[in-house]
Amino acid sequence: MIDKGKLEQAVVAVLKTCFDPEIPVDIWELGLIYGIKIDDEGNTYIKMTLTSPACPVAGSLPGDVKEKVKSIKDVKDVYVDLVWEPAWSMEKMTEEAKLELGFL
């Protein structure tokens, strides 16, 4: 039986290595990840968005997220659901991201 809590922590750690190339902050701190669900087999479902539908990495970032998360031990498969609702806004960023970008 997998430890879903530990696995989710590993997923978050990997998400913190994924960056929007236009912003020097990882996608977790930016608030681009709306949800992570892990089933009993280790299949991982990630609901995410981008800063804008016109984001230059719209085609590549979800694939990068999938590949990085899939490399985690105990992750069986990864499903990335790219959504546009609710739309991303700066309020979704963590305090750390706002500080990093000079918004605080």
C-alpha positions as CSV (number, residue, x, y, z in Angstrom):
1,M,0.0,0.0,0.0
2,I,1.4,3.4,-0.9
3,D,1.6,6.3,1.5
4,K,-0.5,8.9,-0.4
5,G,0.6,11.7,1.9
6,K,4.2,11.0,1.4
7,L,3.7,10.6,-2.3
8,E,1.9,13.9,-2.5
9,Q,4.8,15.6,-0.7
10,A,7.1,14.1,-3.4
11,V,4.9,15.4,-6.1
12,V,4.9,18.9,-4.7
13,A,8.7,18.8,-4.3
14,V,8.9,17.9,-8.0
15,L,6.4,20.6,-9.0
16,K,8.7,23.1,-7.3
17,T,11.4,22.3,-9.9
18,C,9.1,23.3,-12.8
19,F,9.2,27.0,-13.8
20,D,7.3,29.3,-16.0
21,P,10.2,30.6,-18.2
22,E,9.0,34.2,-18.0
23,I,8.8,34.3,-14.2
24,P,11.6,33.2,-11.9
25,V,9.2,31.4,-9.6
26,D,8.2,27.7,-9.6
27,I,4.7,26.7,-10.7
28,W,3.7,25.6,-7.2
29,E,4.5,29.0,-5.6
30,L,2.9,30.8,-8.5
31,G,-0.4,29.0,-7.7
32,L,-0.7,27.3,-11.1
33,I,-1.5,23.9,-9.4
34,Y,-5.2,23.8,-8.5
35,G,-5.2,20.2,-7.2
36,I,-3.4,16.9,-6.8
37,K,-5.2,13.6,-6.4
38,I,-3.5,10.3,-6.0
39,D,-5.4,7.0,-6.2
40,D,-4.6,3.7,-4.4
41,E,-2.5,2.5,-7.3
42,G,-0.4,5.6,-7.4
43,N,-2.1,7.2,-10.5
44,T,-1.6,10.9,-10.0
45,Y,-4.1,13.5,-11.3
46,I,-2.9,17.1,-11.5
47,K,-5.2,20.0,-12.2
48,M,-3.3,23.0,-13.3
49,T,-3.5,26.2,-15.2
50,L,-1.0,28.7,-16.8
51,T,-0.6,32.4,-16.2
52,S,-2.3,33.0,-19.6
53,P,-3.8,31.0,-22.5
54,A,-1.2,32.8,-24.6
55,C,1.6,31.6,-22.4
56,P,4.6,30.5,-24.6
57,V,4.9,27.2,-22.7
58,A,1.2,26.2,-23.0
59,G,2.2,23.3,-25.3
60,S,5.2,22.1,-23.3
61,L,4.8,22.8,-19.6
62,P,2.0,20.3,-18.9
63,G,4.2,17.6,-20.6
64,D,7.2,18.6,-18.5
65,V,5.0,18.4,-15.4
66,K,3.8,14.9,-16.5
67,E,7.3,13.6,-17.2
68,K,8.9,14.9,-14.0
69,V,6.0,13.6,-11.8
70,K,6.1,10.3,-13.6
71,S,9.7,9.8,-12.6
72,I,8.8,9.6,-8.9
73,K,9.0,6.2,-7.4
74,D,5.4,4.8,-6.7
75,V,3.8,7.1,-9.2
76,K,2.1,4.7,-11.7
77,D,0.7,7.2,-14.3
78,V,0.2,10.9,-14.4
79,Y,-2.8,12.8,-15.9
80,V,-2.4,16.5,-16.3
81,D,-5.7,18.4,-16.7
82,L,-5.0,21.9,-18.1
83,V,-7.9,24.2,-17.1
84,W,-8.6,27.9,-17.7
85,E,-11.4,28.2,-15.1
86,P,-11.0,29.7,-12.6
87,A,-8.5,32.0,-14.4
88,W,-5.2,32.4,-12.7
89,S,-4.5,35.7,-11.0
90,M,-1.7,37.1,-8.8
91,E,-3.8,36.4,-5.7
92,K,-3.1,32.7,-6.2
93,M,0.6,33.2,-5.6
94,T,2.1,32.3,-2.3
95,E,3.6,35.0,-0.1
96,E,7.0,33.7,-1.0
97,A,6.3,34.1,-4.7
98,K,5.0,37.7,-4.2
99,L,8.1,38.5,-2.2
100,E,10.4,37.0,-4.8
101,L,8.7,39.1,-7.5
102,G,8.7,42.3,-5.5
103,F,4.9,42.5,-4.9
104,L,5.2,42.7,-1.1
